[in-house]
Amino acid sequence: NTLRRSNLSFLADTITSLSIHPSMSKVAMSSRPSNSEMDEMTECLSLATIDSDFDFNAFNRLQSGDLRESNPRPNLRGTVMISRRKPMSITDALKVNLGKVHYHLALLHGMGRFPEIVTENETKETSECSSHDVSSVLFHLCHAASLQHGSACLSLARVRAGLKTSVSTLLQKIVPVDFEESKVLLRRALDGPPPSVVKAAAGCLMVQILEDESNEGMDDQISKVIEETLLYMEEAKNEHLAKKSLSRPSENTFEIGSKVEANYCLEGTFYPARVVKIEGDGTFVVEYDDDGSTETLSNENIKCVEGSGVVKEQTPLSDGDALGLDNLDEKYLFKDYQLEAQLAELKAKHGAKQDASELYQSAADKAMNDGKMQSAAKWSNLSCQLSN
């Protein structure tokens, strides 16, 4: 089935119908890839589904981490200074960071940030245009996936399933569809490191592929993926709330000397002041700039001023924030209540009526909160029928 569904002739049929975003600069590209380019693409795609051979040999280093001896250049002057690098320690954190570097390079190539490496050879046979070097996008994306970078695995899985990706508008034109490879990549994303939002998006796509295949005896597998996806959806919500709370100033975030605006006599008018003392009960003594008078106020009656020395816990930027990209790959294909209703149907099919009833009721409550009254009524009725 996979072989039949794989569009291995996809390249020849669609390479002549590229559609590029009008806002991007356009450079002519050749009508079809060469054999060497096809071999390179195949090798990259095979690399994406396995863990890369990431060891000291890859960095030309000894097991101690020191650089291997290389052939010295001839006629070196005795006064030339040779720098010595410190030994390298290959850790899991290093692999994670290298995966991020490859993924970010793929994003930057896809955004057209390296126009100097795009092929500029115009051909008379075609009027096709390329806004960026899609081969470089694929190279870095596959290497990031081999390091089990979740977003890279998800992006490649979408392309392998015939869907668009935010990384590049051209990947669909050169990468053939293969649902089995897509499922392997999605499993790598699900088993990889956080964030959970990527895992949840990967789980949704996995559910869709498994349901489309609709083979006998797959109910148990689909149920497990749905349960896994619901768990990651909940974790993604918690991660979002935690990040949101860290972005807001919390109690006792002012230092002595911080420039602030204080609510004078609790009248509702804020005047420039500075913090001169921090009390043990969490209140602050401020001194007003205009007359030098002091007042003790709580945290909510003091506003911070930009550059005032307020202590804030910094949170790392997401890929979208750092690169100015709206990553649509992380959008869920299903709502959580839709997955709960699907899981309830599978549970009821196999006789777990009590579990199915609870899932239907939970889905109905969430659907009602989301304004989906018709679905909520349907699932609520099913819940009642199963509980009787």
C-alpha positions as a printed NumPy array, in Angstrom:
array([[  0.   ,   0.   ,   0.   ],
       [  2.758,   2.39 ,   0.883],
       [  4.565,   1.689,  -2.38 ],
       [  1.373,   2.29 ,  -4.322],
       [  0.673,   5.535,  -2.452],
       [  4.209,   6.815,  -2.767],
       [  4.48 ,   9.238,  -5.644],
       [  7.984,   8.32 ,  -6.758],
       [  7.164,   9.906, -10.099],
       [  6.123,  13.051,  -8.24 ],
       [  9.321,  14.857,  -9.179],
       [  8.918,  14.521, -12.931],
       [  5.216,  15.434, -12.863],
       [  5.321,  18.459, -10.566],
       [  8.764,  19.977, -10.976],
       [  7.373,  21.997, -13.892],
       [  4.609,  23.618, -11.831],
       [  6.346,  25.419,  -8.984],
       [  4.272,  28.055,  -7.209],
       [  6.332,  30.604,  -5.32 ],
       [  5.056,  33.181,  -2.854],
       [  4.836,  36.513,  -4.748],
       [  6.616,  38.426,  -1.984],
       [  9.781,  36.385,  -2.448],
       [ 12.576,  37.251,  -4.85 ],
       [ 12.663,  34.885,  -7.804],
       [ 15.661,  33.28 ,  -9.46 ],
       [ 15.526,  30.817, -12.327],
       [ 16.147,  27.15 , -11.581],
       [ 16.734,  24.131, -13.766],
       [ 13.735,  22.127, -14.958],
       [ 14.605,  18.866, -13.204],
       [ 17.246,  17.667, -10.751],
       [ 20.275,  15.758, -11.987],
       [ 21.033,  12.173, -11.003],
       [ 23.631,  13.336,  -8.486],
       [ 21.095,  15.715,  -6.922],
       [ 18.564,  12.886,  -6.716],
       [ 21.141,  10.649,  -5.028],
       [ 21.979,  13.401,  -2.551],
       [ 18.301,  13.946,  -1.763],
       [ 17.74 ,  10.215,  -1.232],
       [ 20.738,  10.016,   1.086],
       [ 19.506,  13.014,   3.097],
       [ 16.018,  11.547,   3.486],
       [ 17.406,   8.203,   4.643],
       [ 19.57 ,  10.021,   7.191],
       [ 16.546,  11.759,   8.726],
       [ 14.98 ,   8.562,  10.096],
       [ 18.025,   7.233,  11.971],
       [ 20.224,   8.547,  14.752],
       [ 23.278,  10.189,  13.249],
       [ 26.712,   8.698,  13.828],
       [ 27.705,  11.401,  16.243],
       [ 31.07 ,  10.599,  17.797],
       [ 34.595,  11.886,  18.093],
       [ 35.514,  10.636,  14.617],
       [ 32.944,  13.009,  13.141],
       [ 34.928,  15.892,  14.624],
       [ 38.364,  14.497,  13.766],
       [ 39.102,  14.061,  17.448],
       [ 40.512,  11.375,  19.697],
       [ 38.406,   9.629,  22.342],
       [ 39.956,  12.03 ,  24.874],
       [ 38.386,  14.919,  22.974],
       [ 41.717,  16.274,  21.689],
       [ 42.188,  17.035,  17.992],
       [ 43.76 ,  14.34 ,  15.88 ],
       [ 47.21 ,  14.999,  14.514],
       [ 47.08 ,  16.357,  10.98 ],
       [ 49.798,  16.587,   8.376],
       [ 51.808,  19.736,   9.144],
       [ 52.032,  22.332,   6.434],
       [ 55.512,  22.57 ,   4.9  ],
       [ 57.924,  25.461,   5.428],
       [ 56.203,  26.789,   8.548],
       [ 58.205,  29.547,  10.112],
       [ 59.359,  28.889,  13.636],
       [ 57.718,  32.039,  14.891],
       [ 54.225,  30.988,  13.818],
       [ 51.95 ,  30.513,  16.846],
       [ 49.639,  27.508,  16.743],
       [ 46.517,  27.735,  18.92 ],
       [ 45.461,  24.661,  20.895],
       [ 41.772,  23.937,  21.351],
       [ 40.375,  22.501,  24.533],
       [ 39.102,  18.899,  24.488],
       [ 35.482,  18.497,  23.45 ],
       [ 32.906,  16.646,  25.49 ],
       [ 30.108,  15.151,  23.378],
       [ 26.972,  15.273,  25.524],
       [ 23.234,  15.012,  24.975],
       [ 22.985,  18.791,  25.421],
       [ 25.517,  19.257,  22.617],
       [ 23.449,  17.052,  20.312],
       [ 20.298,  19.001,  21.156],
       [ 21.999,  22.323,  20.442],
       [ 23.449,  21.043,  17.161],
       [ 19.968,  19.928,  16.134],
       [ 18.684,  23.438,  16.852],
       [ 21.472,  24.958,  14.75 ],
       [ 20.62 ,  22.738,  11.764],
       [ 16.895,  23.485,  12.131],
       [ 17.442,  27.235,  12.358],
       [ 19.682,  27.13 ,   9.281],
       [ 16.917,  25.28 ,   7.429],
       [ 14.451,  27.996,   8.455],
       [ 16.798,  30.781,   7.367],
       [ 17.41 ,  29.13 ,   3.99 ],
       [ 13.667,  28.694,   3.542],
       [ 13.136,  32.383,   4.319],
       [ 15.603,  33.322,   1.585],
       [ 18.19 ,  34.787,   3.946],
       [ 21.067,  33.394,   1.844],
       [ 20.303,  34.688,  -1.674],
       [ 23.954,  34.538,  -2.699],
       [ 23.902,  30.722,  -2.89 ],
       [ 20.752,  30.389,  -5.01 ],
       [ 21.467,  29.161,  -8.52 ],
       [ 21.317,  32.083, -10.931],
       [ 21.593,  30.152, -14.215],
       [ 18.568,  31.068, -16.25 ],
       [ 17.393,  28.489, -18.738],
       [ 15.419,  28.991, -21.924],
       [ 13.496,  25.744, -21.481],
       [ 11.576,  26.89 , -18.396],
       [ 10.357,  29.999, -16.692],
       [ 10.385,  28.392, -13.273],
       [ 11.809,  30.365, -10.411],
       [ 13.233,  29.586,  -7.007],
       [ 13.296,  31.96 ,  -4.067],
       [ 15.875,  29.958,  -2.112],
       [ 18.159,  26.928,  -2.187],
       [ 15.772,  24.112,  -1.325],
       [ 18.618,  21.562,  -1.336],
       [ 20.217,  23.388,   1.581],
       [ 16.861,  23.425,   3.377],
       [ 16.543,  19.672,   2.965],
       [ 20.162,  19.05 ,   4.005],
       [ 19.871,  20.942,   7.297],
       [ 16.349,  19.695,   8.006],
       [ 17.387,  16.051,   7.594],
       [ 20.466,  16.494,   9.784],
       [ 18.316,  18.153,  12.459],
       [ 15.867,  15.25 ,  12.255],
       [ 18.728,  12.75 ,  12.602],
       [ 19.543,  14.497,  15.883],
       [ 15.858,  14.013,  16.843],
       [ 14.94 ,  17.688,  16.771],
       [ 11.171,  17.57 ,  17.178],
       [ 10.221,  20.463,  14.893],
       [ 12.489,  19.175,  12.115],
       [ 10.975,  15.684,  12.359],
       [  7.479,  17.179,  12.283],
       [  8.21 ,  19.383,   9.254],
       [  9.679,  16.501,   7.256],
       [  6.827,  14.215,   8.302],
       [  4.301,  16.733,   6.989],
       [  6.06 ,  16.878,   3.615],
       [  6.303,  13.066,   3.46 ],
       [  2.532,  12.973,   4.096],
       [  1.855,  15.413,   1.258],
       [  1.249,  18.465,   3.454],
       [  2.824,  21.91 ,   3.368],
       [  5.445,  23.039,   5.85 ],
       [  6.36 ,  26.486,   7.127],
       [ 10.051,  25.739,   6.677],
       [ 10.029,  25.978,   2.869],
       [  7.437,  26.44 ,   0.155],
       [  9.473,  24.271,  -2.227],
       [ 10.018,  21.067,  -0.26 ],
       [  6.777,  19.552,  -1.527],
       [  8.108,  19.902,  -5.063],
       [ 11.179,  17.719,  -4.577],
       [ 10.346,  15.333,  -1.718],
       [  8.199,  12.301,  -2.643],
       [  5.268,  11.279,  -0.472],
       [  5.812,   8.191,   1.682],
       [  3.412,   7.625,   4.562],
       [  5.522,   4.939,   6.208],
       [  8.504,   7.307,   6.36 ],
       [  6.18 ,  10.006,   7.67 ],
       [  5.085,   7.752,  10.539],
       [  8.713,   6.977,  11.416],
       [  9.499,  10.695,  11.57 ],
       [  6.408,  11.394,  13.669],
       [  7.424,   8.678,  16.127],
       [ 10.862,  10.295,  16.412],
       [  9.154,  13.602,  17.21 ],
       [  6.902,  11.96 ,  19.808],
       [  9.833,  10.232,  21.501],
       [ 12.129,  13.26 ,  21.324],
       [ 12.754,  16.101,  23.775],
       [ 10.244,  18.916,  24.536],
       [  8.462,  21.174,  23.731],
       [  5.21 ,  19.29 ,  24.145],
       [  3.38 ,  21.418,  21.569],
       [  5.5  ,  19.801,  18.836],
       [  4.782,  16.328,  20.223],
       [  1.04 ,  17.059,  20.347],
       [  1.037,  18.311,  16.733],
       [  2.963,  15.207,  15.67 ],
       [  0.469,  13.005,  17.511],
       [ -2.468,  14.644,  15.73 ],
       [ -0.913,  13.985,  12.329],
       [ -0.122,  10.39 ,  13.321],
       [ -3.771,   9.849,  14.284],
       [ -4.912,  11.245,  10.932],
       [ -2.585,   8.96 ,   8.95 ],
       [ -3.578,   5.869,  10.936],
       [ -7.28 ,   6.634,  10.5  ],
       [ -6.862,   7.162,   6.762],
       [ -5.211,   3.764,   6.447],
       [ -8.182,   2.2  ,   8.293],
       [ -6.686,  -1.268,   8.397],
       [ -8.202,  -3.99 ,  10.539],
       [ -6.679,  -4.463,  13.985],
       [ -5.324,  -0.933,  14.285],
       [ -7.796,   0.275,  16.922],
       [ -5.405,  -0.444,  19.772],
       [ -2.569,   1.438,  18.069],
       [ -4.784,   4.429,  17.31 ],
       [ -6.064,   4.478,  20.901],
       [ -2.526,   4.556,  22.286],
       [ -1.513,   7.416,  19.996],
       [ -4.635,   9.398,  20.938],
       [ -3.962,   8.916,  24.662],
       [ -0.337,   9.946,  24.148],
       [ -1.39 ,  13.012,  22.166],
       [ -3.933,  14.119,  24.783],
       [ -1.234,  13.886,  27.435],
       [  1.105,  16.086,  25.38 ],
       [ -1.7  ,  18.579,  24.76 ],
       [ -2.168,  18.954,  28.508],
       [  1.585,  19.301,  29.039],
       [  1.731,  21.93 ,  26.288],
       [ -0.94 ,  23.965,  28.097],
       [  1.039,  23.798,  31.33 ],
       [  4.264,  24.789,  29.556],
       [  2.495,  27.754,  27.96 ],
       [  1.076,  28.908,  31.307],
       [  4.465,  28.532,  32.984],
       [  6.16 ,  30.563,  30.271],
       [  3.435,  33.188,  30.447],
       [  3.765,  33.519,  34.221],
       [  7.532,  33.978,  33.942],
       [  7.05 ,  36.826,  31.477],
       [  5.127,  38.84 ,  34.095],
       [  6.749,  40.56 ,  37.075],
       [  6.   ,  38.665,  40.273],
       [  6.106,  39.678,  43.928],
       [  9.287,  41.351,  45.222],
       [ 10.67 ,  42.037,  41.747],
       [ 11.88 ,  45.549,  42.658],
       [ 15.356,  46.294,  43.931],
       [ 16.508,  49.136,  46.149],
       [ 17.16 ,  52.043,  43.823],
       [ 14.701,  50.903,  41.15 ],
       [ 12.983,  53.781,  39.373],
       [  9.227,  53.338,  39.576],
       [  5.898,  55.138,  39.462],
       [  3.976,  54.928,  42.735],
       [  0.286,  55.371,  43.551],
       [  0.471,  58.468,  45.755],
       [ -1.676,  58.041,  48.883],
       [ -3.658,  55.384,  46.986],
       [ -5.457,  58.169,  45.118],
       [ -5.018,  56.515,  41.751],
       [ -2.41 ,  58.976,  40.444],
       [  1.078,  57.604,  39.875],
       [  4.148,  59.813,  40.366],
       [  7.852,  59.151,  39.648],
       [  9.68 ,  57.654,  42.63 ],
       [ 12.394,  55.219,  43.585],
       [ 12.496,  52.24 ,  45.941],
       [ 14.521,  53.005,  49.077],
       [ 13.647,  50.02 ,  51.263],
       [ 12.111,  46.545,  51.035],
       [ 10.052,  45.537,  54.068],
       [  9.881,  41.997,  55.391],
       [  6.161,  41.688,  54.612],
       [  6.736,  42.233,  50.891],
       [  5.871,  45.926,  50.769],
       [  8.169,  48.659,  49.47 ],
       [  9.149,  52.085,  50.802],
       [  9.297,  54.574,  47.941],
       [ 10.635,  58.097,  47.865],
       [  8.9  ,  60.528,  45.495],
       [ 11.095,  62.555,  43.161],
       [  9.208,  65.849,  43.454],
       [  9.19 ,  66.46 ,  47.226],
       [ 11.298,  63.626,  48.687],
       [  8.428,  62.288,  50.793],
       [  8.244,  58.544,  51.45 ],
       [  5.399,  56.07 ,  51.5  ],
       [  5.031,  52.334,  52.056],
       [  3.114,  50.602,  49.255],
       [  2.333,  47.081,  48.142],
       [  3.568,  45.603,  44.863],
       [  0.321,  46.227,  42.95 ],
       [  0.498,  49.974,  43.682],
       [  3.897,  50.349,  42.037],
       [  4.614,  50.391,  38.313],
       [  8.009,  49.579,  36.902],
       [  9.761,  52.007,  34.587],
       [ 11.746,  50.706,  31.605],
       [ 15.395,  50.313,  32.536],
       [ 14.578,  50.62 ,  36.212],
       [ 16.471,  47.538,  37.385],
       [ 13.398,  45.345,  37.886],
       [ 14.438,  41.745,  38.383],
       [ 12.755,  39.523,  35.792],
       [ 13.37 ,  35.888,  35.069],
       [ 14.272,  35.552,  31.399],
       [ 12.681,  32.853,  29.262],
       [ 14.218,  31.574,  26.018],
       [ 12.64 ,  32.766,  22.783],
       [ 10.762,  30.301,  20.626],
       [ 11.85 ,  29.702,  17.042],
       [  9.022,  31.898,  15.819],
       [  9.909,  34.763,  18.163],
       [ 13.612,  34.556,  17.392],
       [ 13.255,  34.382,  13.598],
       [  9.999,  36.264,  13.119],
       [  8.274,  33.163,  11.756],
       [  4.745,  31.94 ,  12.349],
       [  5.288,  28.177,  12.514],
       [  2.034,  26.703,  11.246],
       [  3.457,  23.186,  11.519],
       [  2.722,  23.278,  15.251],
       [ -1.01 ,  23.892,  14.737],
       [ -3.1  ,  20.943,  15.905],
       [ -5.171,  19.057,  13.339],
       [ -7.683,  18.194,  16.082],
       [ -9.074,  19.81 ,  19.204],
       [ -8.592,  17.894,  22.414],
       [-12.316,  17.196,  22.715],
       [-12.372,  15.773,  19.182],
       [ -9.646,  13.32 ,  20.133],
       [-11.504,  12.408,  23.319],
       [-14.647,  11.669,  21.291],
       [-12.637,   9.477,  18.884],
       [-11.082,   7.625,  21.797],
       [-14.506,   7.192,  23.389],
       [-15.818,   5.644,  20.179],
       [-12.951,   3.144,  20.143],
       [-13.454,   2.329,  23.833],
       [-17.173,   1.735,  23.296],
       [-16.44 ,  -0.451,  20.277],
       [-14.35 ,  -2.774,  22.448],
       [-16.785,  -2.898,  25.381],
       [-15.211,  -0.338,  27.775],
       [-18.527,   1.473,  28.215],
       [-17.699,   3.244,  31.487],
       [-14.474,   4.722,  30.102],
       [-16.248,   5.689,  26.896],
       [-19.052,   7.407,  28.818],
       [-16.585,   9.497,  30.833],
       [-14.64 ,  10.466,  27.714],
       [-17.8  ,  11.469,  25.856],
       [-18.905,  13.644,  28.785],
       [-15.485,  15.29 ,  29.031],
       [-15.538,  15.959,  25.291],
       [-19.057,  17.4  ,  25.558],
       [-18.058,  19.788,  28.361],
       [-15.006,  21.048,  26.452],
       [-16.964,  21.38 ,  23.207],
       [-19.603,  23.433,  24.99 ],
       [-16.943,  25.762,  26.375],
       [-15.643,  26.154,  22.816],
       [-19.1  ,  27.014,  21.495],
       [-19.666,  23.731,  19.651],
       [-23.169,  23.136,  20.966],
       [-24.272,  20.546,  18.4  ],
       [-21.261,  18.307,  19.044],
       [-21.622,  18.833,  22.79 ],
       [-25.27 ,  17.699,  22.723],
       [-24.408,  14.657,  20.598],
       [-21.593,  13.492,  22.861],
       [-23.581,  14.178,  26.002],
       [-26.384,  11.942,  24.731],
       [-23.908,   9.182,  23.897],
       [-22.474,   9.46 ,  27.362],
       [-25.893,   9.024,  28.928],
       [-26.694,   6.028,  26.727],
       [-23.476,   4.262,  27.678],
       [-23.894,   4.948,  31.395],
       [-27.383,   3.413,  31.502]])
